[in-house]
Amino acid sequence: MEILYFLTRQKPSALDSVEELPSEGFIWLDIERGTDPEWPNLVKHLTGITLHERHIKDAENVQHPSFSDLTSEYEMMIFRGLASEPTIDAFESKPTAFFLFDQLLVTIRPSDSRSIPLIKERLSKQHARVPVRPAGLMHMILSAITDRFMDLREPLTLQLESWRNDLLDPKNPFNDWMTLMNHRNKLRTFEILCEEQEEAVTRWRDNTNVELDDHIMVRYNDLLEHIHRVMRFASEQQNSVESLVQLHFSAVAHRTNEIMRVLTVISAIFLPLSLFAGIFGMNFEYMPELKIKYAYFFALGGMAILGSAMLLFFKSKRWF
């Protein structure tokens, strides 16, 4: 557990312990999930408020979706973020729980969280504006979590471009269909995750008992816009994958039609020539044409003329 004390706009101070809430400023209790089972008792000691048993279980549940709930004494939000090292092939997410009081913010986070340590580093170096209220700090953390989702857009776009080139390359048939379909399913999971995030933040913003001035309201609206942008990107990526698959099969069908057209033209040319050759190949004793001195050359010439005429006819019709 880490304890940080925020006073006005000063750099937050790290405390070894805390016995009571300060008269000015607020306290941030940052707890790694599963490391300190007594944290609800510390919250009760500081605030005099007993957390609901269900909320405590929800905060410890690593599978819980993004969610927000409000009571008359405190407010709670669970916000799922990307795992420590997300890749374009794996969108694993883990929840961070927030308990919001007048002078206290409690975060229950995964041990491998990247967003919260980043916020602490920014605040310690004063690279970010120090919040004056717990709601402002919660927004800062939520924004950092959301920004990690936005960072995935570029590699996902590049991956899709790579697959587009592979799918439309006639010289190298694409066979990794399972990977492509799994990618689409992960994008759908990604989109659902963003929908849950948007619902949780919207529900909290619209029903919170915290007084939100214009400044903090703009920040939360901007956060929702970022979440919606990521959600829209995930939806567009899904549509792009589906369009890409359809384009691939359309290109394959077009190439197949071109091949069948050429084969049909060749067959149409040689069909009458085969008939011609078949007639002269019949074993009859009396065939008048066989007695003509130049019948062989006439037959070959007639076949050549017929084949050439049909070839020119097909080309004039642009059948190949």
VOTORLO-100907 format. One record per residue (C-alpha): residue number from 1; residue in three letters; z, x, y. Coordinates in Angstrom, 3 decimals, always signed. Last residue first. Layout:
<rs>
@k = NUM r = ALA w = Z u = X v = Y
...
</rs>
This chain:
<rs>
@k = 320 r = PHE w = -73.313 u = -10.682 v = -12.550
@k = 319 r = TRP w = -74.224 u = -14.345 v = -12.144
@k = 318 r = ARG w = -75.701 u = -13.643 v = -8.767
@k = 317 r = LYS w = -78.391 u = -16.336 v = -9.268
@k = 316 r = SER w = -81.092 u = -13.783 v = -8.425
@k = 315 r = LYS w = -79.382 u = -11.398 v = -10.821
@k = 314 r = PHE w = -79.565 u = -13.942 v = -13.628
@k = 313 r = PHE w = -83.291 u = -14.499 v = -13.028
@k = 312 r = LEU w = -84.012 u = -10.777 v = -12.885
@k = 311 r = LEU w = -82.291 u = -10.292 v = -16.256
@k = 310 r = MET w = -84.154 u = -13.266 v = -17.749
@k = 309 r = ALA w = -87.508 u = -11.853 v = -16.622
@k = 308 r = SER w = -86.613 u = -8.413 v = -17.940
@k = 307 r = GLY w = -85.689 u = -9.795 v = -21.360
@k = 306 r = LEU w = -88.878 u = -11.880 v = -21.594
@k = 305 r = ILE w = -91.080 u = -8.982 v = -20.467
@k = 304 r = ALA w = -89.478 u = -6.598 v = -22.929
@k = 303 r = MET w = -89.792 u = -9.117 v = -25.790
@k = 302 r = GLY w = -93.440 u = -9.768 v = -24.954
@k = 301 r = GLY w = -94.153 u = -6.048 v = -24.856
@k = 300 r = LEU w = -92.496 u = -5.498 v = -28.220
@k = 299 r = ALA w = -94.476 u = -8.361 v = -29.751
@k = 298 r = PHE w = -97.760 u = -7.253 v = -28.211
@k = 297 r = PHE w = -97.113 u = -3.712 v = -29.428
@k = 296 r = TYR w = -96.616 u = -4.921 v = -32.985
@k = 295 r = ALA w = -99.587 u = -7.299 v = -32.814
@k = 294 r = TYR w = -101.961 u = -4.438 v = -31.870
@k = 293 r = LYS w = -104.235 u = -4.626 v = -34.922
@k = 292 r = ILE w = -103.846 u = -8.344 v = -35.522
@k = 291 r = LYS w = -103.270 u = -9.082 v = -39.208
@k = 290 r = LEU w = -99.524 u = -9.547 v = -38.804
@k = 289 r = GLU w = -100.087 u = -12.294 v = -36.259
@k = 288 r = PRO w = -101.772 u = -14.484 v = -38.878
@k = 287 r = MET w = -98.640 u = -14.646 v = -41.073
@k = 286 r = TYR w = -99.575 u = -15.262 v = -44.732
@k = 285 r = GLU w = -97.243 u = -13.520 v = -47.159
@k = 284 r = PHE w = -94.055 u = -14.819 v = -45.606
@k = 283 r = ASN w = -90.903 u = -12.678 v = -45.561
@k = 282 r = MET w = -89.350 u = -13.584 v = -42.233
@k = 281 r = GLY w = -88.742 u = -10.646 v = -39.880
@k = 280 r = PHE w = -91.300 u = -11.779 v = -37.370
@k = 279 r = ILE w = -89.351 u = -14.968 v = -36.763
@k = 278 r = GLY w = -86.039 u = -13.167 v = -36.653
@k = 277 r = ALA w = -87.297 u = -10.705 v = -34.063
@k = 276 r = PHE w = -88.271 u = -13.522 v = -31.733
@k = 275 r = LEU w = -84.960 u = -15.328 v = -32.339
@k = 274 r = SER w = -83.076 u = -12.104 v = -31.692
@k = 273 r = LEU w = -85.055 u = -11.653 v = -28.488
@k = 272 r = PRO w = -84.195 u = -15.242 v = -27.530
@k = 271 r = LEU w = -80.444 u = -14.456 v = -27.954
@k = 270 r = PHE w = -80.598 u = -10.976 v = -26.443
@k = 269 r = ILE w = -80.732 u = -12.077 v = -22.829
@k = 268 r = ALA w = -78.179 u = -14.893 v = -23.158
@k = 267 r = SER w = -75.791 u = -12.568 v = -25.014
@k = 266 r = ILE w = -76.024 u = -9.939 v = -22.276
@k = 265 r = VAL w = -75.446 u = -12.596 v = -19.629
@k = 264 r = THR w = -72.464 u = -13.975 v = -21.550
@k = 263 r = LEU w = -70.970 u = -10.495 v = -21.977
@k = 262 r = VAL w = -71.281 u = -9.866 v = -18.254
@k = 261 r = ARG w = -69.673 u = -13.202 v = -17.412
@k = 260 r = MET w = -66.907 u = -12.657 v = -19.968
@k = 259 r = ILE w = -66.020 u = -9.326 v = -18.334
@k = 258 r = GLU w = -65.957 u = -10.873 v = -14.883
@k = 257 r = ASN w = -63.862 u = -13.784 v = -16.149
@k = 256 r = THR w = -61.371 u = -11.361 v = -17.714
@k = 255 r = ARG w = -61.126 u = -9.425 v = -14.450
@k = 254 r = HIS w = -60.436 u = -12.681 v = -12.587
@k = 253 r = ALA w = -57.854 u = -13.766 v = -15.169
@k = 252 r = VAL w = -56.081 u = -10.426 v = -14.834
@k = 251 r = ALA w = -56.146 u = -10.715 v = -11.032
@k = 250 r = SER w = -54.773 u = -14.273 v = -11.240
@k = 249 r = PHE w = -52.118 u = -13.062 v = -13.684
@k = 248 r = HIS w = -51.035 u = -10.350 v = -11.247
@k = 247 r = LEU w = -51.125 u = -12.702 v = -8.269
@k = 246 r = GLN w = -48.880 u = -15.154 v = -10.124
@k = 245 r = VAL w = -46.424 u = -12.367 v = -10.928
@k = 244 r = LEU w = -46.508 u = -11.171 v = -7.316
@k = 243 r = SER w = -45.992 u = -14.682 v = -6.006
@k = 242 r = GLU w = -42.915 u = -15.074 v = -8.213
@k = 241 r = VAL w = -41.556 u = -11.692 v = -7.097
@k = 240 r = SER w = -42.302 u = -12.514 v = -3.456
@k = 239 r = ASN w = -40.538 u = -15.876 v = -3.756
@k = 238 r = GLN w = -37.457 u = -14.116 v = -5.100
@k = 237 r = GLN w = -37.642 u = -11.541 v = -2.311
@k = 236 r = GLU w = -37.897 u = -14.329 v = +0.265
@k = 235 r = SER w = -34.722 u = -15.934 v = -1.105
@k = 234 r = ALA w = -32.850 u = -12.615 v = -1.018
@k = 233 r = PHE w = -34.047 u = -12.031 v = +2.571
@k = 232 r = ARG w = -32.896 u = -15.505 v = +3.601
@k = 231 r = MET w = -29.455 u = -14.791 v = +2.176
@k = 230 r = VAL w = -29.315 u = -11.456 v = +4.001
@k = 229 r = ARG w = -30.255 u = -13.157 v = +7.269
@k = 228 r = HIS w = -27.758 u = -15.951 v = +6.643
@k = 227 r = ILE w = -24.988 u = -13.398 v = +6.197
@k = 226 r = HIS w = -26.037 u = -11.654 v = +9.402
@k = 225 r = GLU w = -26.108 u = -14.974 v = +11.293
@k = 224 r = LEU w = -22.653 u = -15.813 v = +9.963
@k = 223 r = LEU w = -21.333 u = -12.515 v = +11.299
@k = 222 r = ASP w = -22.954 u = -13.226 v = +14.677
@k = 221 r = ASN w = -21.190 u = -16.583 v = +14.778
@k = 220 r = TYR w = -17.957 u = -14.756 v = +13.977
@k = 219 r = ARG w = -18.521 u = -12.305 v = +16.825
@k = 218 r = VAL w = -19.475 u = -15.025 v = +19.286
@k = 217 r = MET w = -16.285 u = -16.894 v = +18.405
@k = 216 r = ILE w = -14.239 u = -13.712 v = +18.993
@k = 215 r = HIS w = -15.544 u = -13.397 v = +22.555
@k = 214 r = ASP w = -15.513 u = -17.111 v = +23.363
@k = 213 r = ASP w = -11.834 u = -17.409 v = +22.477
@k = 212 r = LEU w = -10.682 u = -18.395 v = +19.001
@k = 211 r = GLU w = -7.191 u = -19.881 v = +18.882
@k = 210 r = VAL w = -6.098 u = -19.591 v = +15.277
@k = 209 r = ASN w = -5.551 u = -22.961 v = +13.602
@k = 208 r = THR w = -8.731 u = -22.485 v = +11.633
@k = 207 r = ASN w = -10.877 u = -25.458 v = +10.612
@k = 206 r = ASP w = -14.417 u = -24.692 v = +11.816
@k = 205 r = ARG w = -14.155 u = -20.915 v = +11.556
@k = 204 r = TRP w = -12.522 u = -21.028 v = +8.100
@k = 203 r = ARG w = -15.092 u = -23.422 v = +6.663
@k = 202 r = THR w = -17.942 u = -21.425 v = +8.163
@k = 201 r = VAL w = -16.578 u = -18.156 v = +6.778
@k = 200 r = ALA w = -16.184 u = -19.558 v = +3.240
@k = 199 r = GLU w = -19.531 u = -21.404 v = +3.243
@k = 198 r = GLU w = -21.410 u = -18.332 v = +4.452
@k = 197 r = GLN w = -19.810 u = -16.148 v = +1.792
@k = 196 r = GLU w = -20.580 u = -18.687 v = -0.934
@k = 195 r = GLU w = -24.222 u = -18.842 v = +0.174
@k = 194 r = CYS w = -24.356 u = -15.036 v = +0.230
@k = 193 r = LEU w = -23.175 u = -14.841 v = -3.391
@k = 192 r = ILE w = -25.702 u = -17.502 v = -4.369
@k = 191 r = GLU w = -28.480 u = -15.375 v = -2.835
@k = 190 r = PHE w = -27.391 u = -12.250 v = -4.703
@k = 189 r = THR w = -27.226 u = -14.182 v = -7.963
@k = 188 r = ARG w = -30.805 u = -15.315 v = -7.291
@k = 187 r = LEU w = -31.768 u = -11.715 v = -6.543
@k = 186 r = LYS w = -30.182 u = -10.672 v = -9.831
@k = 185 r = ASN w = -32.319 u = -13.244 v = -11.660
@k = 184 r = ARG w = -35.452 u = -11.869 v = -9.977
@k = 183 r = HIS w = -34.529 u = -8.344 v = -11.032
@k = 182 r = ASN w = -33.994 u = -9.534 v = -14.589
@k = 181 r = MET w = -37.510 u = -10.982 v = -14.494
@k = 180 r = LEU w = -38.977 u = -7.680 v = -13.290
@k = 179 r = THR w = -37.040 u = -5.633 v = -15.841
@k = 178 r = MET w = -38.146 u = -7.954 v = -18.659
@k = 177 r = TRP w = -41.773 u = -7.722 v = -17.548
@k = 176 r = ASP w = -42.023 u = -3.954 v = -17.950
@k = 175 r = ASN w = -45.547 u = -4.029 v = -19.414
@k = 174 r = PHE w = -47.862 u = -3.448 v = -16.447
@k = 173 r = PRO w = -51.375 u = -2.350 v = -17.465
@k = 172 r = ASN w = -52.396 u = +1.025 v = -15.990
@k = 171 r = LYS w = -56.078 u = +1.195 v = -15.017
@k = 170 r = PRO w = -56.216 u = -2.252 v = -13.426
@k = 169 r = ASP w = -53.430 u = -1.403 v = -10.914
@k = 168 r = LEU w = -52.345 u = -4.724 v = -9.390
@k = 167 r = LEU w = -49.007 u = -4.901 v = -11.195
@k = 166 r = ASP w = -48.176 u = -1.266 v = -10.557
@k = 165 r = ASN w = -48.907 u = -1.460 v = -6.834
@k = 164 r = ARG w = -46.862 u = -4.648 v = -6.496
@k = 163 r = TRP w = -44.027 u = -3.082 v = -8.504
@k = 162 r = SER w = -43.833 u = -0.194 v = -6.038
@k = 161 r = GLU w = -43.912 u = -2.596 v = -3.091
@k = 160 r = LEU w = -41.050 u = -4.561 v = -4.662
@k = 159 r = GLN w = -39.013 u = -1.395 v = -5.052
@k = 158 r = LEU w = -39.651 u = -0.476 v = -1.416
@k = 157 r = THR w = -38.441 u = -3.905 v = -0.278
@k = 156 r = LEU w = -35.300 u = -3.625 v = -2.409
@k = 155 r = PRO w = -34.634 u = -0.139 v = -1.030
@k = 154 r = GLU w = -34.929 u = -1.468 v = +2.570
@k = 153 r = ARG w = -32.879 u = -4.633 v = +2.131
@k = 152 r = LEU w = -29.886 u = -3.007 v = +0.464
@k = 151 r = ASP w = -28.355 u = -1.885 v = +3.762
@k = 150 r = MET w = -27.974 u = -5.546 v = +4.754
@k = 149 r = PHE w = -25.536 u = -6.094 v = +1.910
@k = 148 r = ARG w = -23.469 u = -3.120 v = +3.090
@k = 147 r = ASP w = -23.463 u = -4.655 v = +6.567
@k = 146 r = THR w = -21.759 u = -7.758 v = +5.160
@k = 145 r = ILE w = -18.721 u = -5.783 v = +4.002
@k = 144 r = ALA w = -18.447 u = -4.023 v = +7.374
@k = 143 r = SER w = -18.748 u = -7.370 v = +9.172
@k = 142 r = LEU w = -15.974 u = -8.878 v = +7.055
@k = 141 r = ILE w = -13.714 u = -5.916 v = +7.885
@k = 140 r = MET w = -14.288 u = -6.221 v = +11.636
@k = 139 r = HIS w = -13.848 u = -10.001 v = +11.488
@k = 138 r = MET w = -10.495 u = -9.572 v = +9.759
@k = 137 r = LEU w = -9.450 u = -7.130 v = +12.485
@k = 136 r = GLY w = -10.343 u = -9.677 v = +15.166
@k = 135 r = ALA w = -8.424 u = -12.428 v = +13.367
@k = 134 r = PRO w = -5.379 u = -10.128 v = +13.132
@k = 133 r = ARG w = -5.289 u = -9.817 v = +16.936
@k = 132 r = VAL w = -5.753 u = -6.996 v = +19.450
@k = 131 r = PRO w = -8.709 u = -5.354 v = +17.728
@k = 130 r = VAL w = -9.391 u = -1.648 v = +18.357
@k = 129 r = ARG w = -12.973 u = -1.158 v = +19.496
@k = 128 r = ALA w = -14.700 u = +1.205 v = +17.105
@k = 127 r = HIS w = -15.221 u = +4.961 v = +17.056
@k = 126 r = GLN w = -11.533 u = +5.424 v = +17.843
@k = 125 r = LYS w = -11.275 u = +8.245 v = +15.309
@k = 124 r = SER w = -8.450 u = +6.445 v = +13.502
@k = 123 r = LEU w = -10.216 u = +3.100 v = +13.995
@k = 122 r = ARG w = -13.499 u = +4.318 v = +12.567
@k = 121 r = GLU w = -11.766 u = +5.936 v = +9.602
@k = 120 r = LYS w = -9.740 u = +2.803 v = +8.891
@k = 119 r = ILE w = -12.887 u = +0.677 v = +9.005
@k = 118 r = LEU w = -14.626 u = +3.019 v = +6.550
@k = 117 r = PRO w = -11.621 u = +2.863 v = +4.210
@k = 116 r = ILE w = -11.983 u = -0.958 v = +4.355
@k = 115 r = SER w = -15.712 u = -1.021 v = +3.621
@k = 114 r = ARG w = -15.897 u = +1.312 v = +0.625
@k = 113 r = SER w = -13.673 u = -0.569 v = -1.797
@k = 112 r = ASP w = -13.054 u = +1.371 v = -5.006
@k = 111 r = SER w = -9.467 u = +0.191 v = -5.440
@k = 110 r = PRO w = -10.458 u = -3.445 v = -5.056
@k = 109 r = ARG w = -8.879 u = -5.302 v = -2.122
@k = 108 r = ILE w = -5.858 u = -7.423 v = -1.263
@k = 107 r = THR w = -5.745 u = -7.575 v = +2.530
@k = 106 r = VAL w = -2.734 u = -8.820 v = +4.488
@k = 105 r = LEU w = -2.967 u = -9.478 v = +8.233
@k = 104 r = LEU w = +0.206 u = -10.038 v = +10.219
@k = 103 r = GLN w = +1.180 u = -11.126 v = +13.704
@k = 102 r = ASP w = +0.090 u = -14.782 v = +13.743
@k = 101 r = PHE w = -0.676 u = -14.875 v = +10.027
@k = 100 r = LEU w = -3.886 u = -14.324 v = +8.040
@k = 99 r = PHE w = -3.973 u = -13.612 v = +4.327
@k = 98 r = PHE w = -7.277 u = -11.965 v = +3.350
@k = 97 r = ALA w = -8.540 u = -11.430 v = -0.205
@k = 96 r = THR w = -11.289 u = -8.926 v = -1.061
@k = 95 r = PRO w = -13.536 u = -9.845 v = -3.961
@k = 94 r = LYS w = -15.813 u = -7.621 v = -6.067
@k = 93 r = SER w = -19.595 u = -7.637 v = -6.365
@k = 92 r = GLU w = -22.065 u = -6.123 v = -8.809
@k = 91 r = PHE w = -25.636 u = -6.215 v = -7.527
@k = 90 r = ALA w = -27.227 u = -3.939 v = -10.111
@k = 89 r = ASP w = -30.870 u = -2.838 v = -10.320
@k = 88 r = ILE w = -31.410 u = -2.074 v = -6.630
@k = 87 r = THR w = -28.219 u = -0.051 v = -6.726
@k = 86 r = PRO w = -24.659 u = -0.707 v = -5.582
@k = 85 r = GLU w = -22.143 u = +2.161 v = -5.575
@k = 84 r = SER w = -18.684 u = +0.864 v = -4.607
@k = 83 r = ALA w = -19.216 u = -2.769 v = -5.578
@k = 82 r = LEU w = -20.756 u = -5.157 v = -3.079
@k = 81 r = GLY w = -18.546 u = -7.636 v = -1.291
@k = 80 r = ARG w = -16.876 u = -10.937 v = -2.153
@k = 79 r = PHE w = -14.813 u = -12.639 v = +0.526
@k = 78 r = ILE w = -11.611 u = -14.503 v = -0.280
@k = 77 r = MET w = -9.983 u = -16.196 v = +2.698
@k = 76 r = MET w = -6.459 u = -17.416 v = +3.338
@k = 75 r = GLU w = -4.706 u = -19.019 v = +6.285
@k = 74 r = TYR w = -1.004 u = -19.247 v = +7.046
@k = 73 r = GLU w = +1.771 u = -21.709 v = +7.867
@k = 72 r = SER w = +0.091 u = -25.144 v = +8.111
@k = 71 r = THR w = -2.208 u = -24.241 v = +5.244
@k = 70 r = LEU w = -5.837 u = -23.176 v = +5.226
@k = 69 r = ASP w = -8.185 u = -22.265 v = +2.393
@k = 68 r = SER w = -11.252 u = -20.064 v = +2.229
@k = 67 r = PHE w = -13.549 u = -19.079 v = -0.638
@k = 66 r = SER w = -15.873 u = -16.368 v = -1.855
@k = 65 r = PRO w = -15.933 u = -16.493 v = -5.643
@k = 64 r = HIS w = -12.974 u = -15.469 v = -7.861
@k = 63 r = GLN w = -13.856 u = -13.082 v = -10.675
@k = 62 r = VAL w = -11.436 u = -10.294 v = -9.709
@k = 61 r = ASN w = -8.498 u = -12.745 v = -9.700
@k = 60 r = GLU w = -5.528 u = -11.109 v = -7.947
@k = 59 r = ALA w = -6.066 u = -13.001 v = -4.670
@k = 58 r = ASP w = -6.637 u = -16.243 v = -6.571
@k = 57 r = LYS w = -3.352 u = -15.792 v = -8.439
@k = 56 r = ILE w = -1.491 u = -15.332 v = -5.142
@k = 55 r = HIS w = -3.253 u = -18.358 v = -3.658
@k = 54 r = ARG w = -2.251 u = -20.483 v = -6.647
@k = 53 r = GLU w = +1.387 u = -19.495 v = -6.239
@k = 52 r = HIS w = +1.389 u = -20.567 v = -2.588
@k = 51 r = LEU w = +2.743 u = -17.858 v = -0.338
@k = 50 r = THR w = +6.362 u = -18.233 v = +0.749
@k = 49 r = ILE w = +6.772 u = -17.845 v = +4.492
@k = 48 r = GLY w = +9.725 u = -16.076 v = +6.110
@k = 47 r = THR w = +7.206 u = -13.842 v = +7.854
@k = 46 r = LEU w = +8.317 u = -10.297 v = +7.079
@k = 45 r = HIS w = +10.445 u = -10.966 v = +3.994
@k = 44 r = LYS w = +7.935 u = -13.491 v = +2.622
@k = 43 r = VAL w = +5.129 u = -10.958 v = +3.029
@k = 42 r = LEU w = +7.252 u = -8.322 v = +1.293
@k = 41 r = ASN w = +7.945 u = -10.735 v = -1.564
@k = 40 r = PRO w = +4.210 u = -11.454 v = -1.936
@k = 39 r = TRP w = +3.601 u = -7.650 v = -2.142
@k = 38 r = GLU w = +5.861 u = -7.193 v = -5.159
@k = 37 r = PRO w = +3.008 u = -6.801 v = -7.683
@k = 36 r = ASP w = +1.918 u = -3.530 v = -6.037
@k = 35 r = THR w = -0.973 u = -1.679 v = -7.673
@k = 34 r = GLY w = -3.004 u = -4.554 v = -9.127
@k = 33 r = ARG w = -5.380 u = -4.985 v = -6.197
@k = 32 r = GLU w = -5.120 u = -2.205 v = -3.653
@k = 31 r = ILE w = -2.998 u = -3.347 v = -0.724
@k = 30 r = ASP w = -3.668 u = -3.074 v = +3.010
@k = 29 r = LEU w = -0.817 u = -4.524 v = +5.068
@k = 28 r = TRP w = -1.902 u = -4.781 v = +8.708
@k = 27 r = ILE w = +0.828 u = -5.351 v = +11.310
@k = 26 r = PHE w = +0.534 u = -6.932 v = +14.751
@k = 25 r = GLY w = +0.936 u = -6.247 v = +18.466
@k = 24 r = GLU w = +4.107 u = -6.995 v = +20.389
@k = 23 r = SER w = +7.497 u = -8.233 v = +19.159
@k = 22 r = PRO w = +6.958 u = -6.293 v = +15.961
@k = 21 r = LEU w = +7.199 u = -7.873 v = +12.503
@k = 20 r = GLU w = +10.199 u = -6.855 v = +10.474
@k = 19 r = GLU w = +11.311 u = -4.288 v = +7.920
@k = 18 r = VAL w = +8.190 u = -2.131 v = +7.752
@k = 17 r = SER w = +7.669 u = +1.009 v = +5.700
@k = 16 r = ASP w = +5.924 u = +4.369 v = +5.855
@k = 15 r = LEU w = +4.021 u = +3.369 v = +8.962
@k = 14 r = ALA w = +0.513 u = +4.428 v = +10.057
@k = 13 r = SER w = -0.218 u = +3.893 v = +13.744
@k = 12 r = PRO w = -3.295 u = +2.090 v = +15.001
@k = 11 r = LYS w = -5.190 u = +3.753 v = +17.903
@k = 10 r = GLN w = -4.250 u = +1.971 v = +21.089
@k = 9 r = ARG w = -5.925 u = -1.139 v = +22.445
@k = 8 r = THR w = -2.803 u = -3.348 v = +22.505
@k = 7 r = LEU w = -0.498 u = -2.281 v = +19.648
@k = 6 r = PHE w = -1.721 u = -2.245 v = +16.044
@k = 5 r = TYR w = +0.645 u = -1.031 v = +13.298
@k = 4 r = LEU w = -0.843 u = +0.048 v = +9.996
@k = 3 r = ILE w = +0.851 u = -0.191 v = +6.604
@k = 2 r = GLU w = -0.859 u = +1.177 v = +3.501
@k = 1 r = MET w = +0.000 u = +0.000 v = +0.000
</rs>
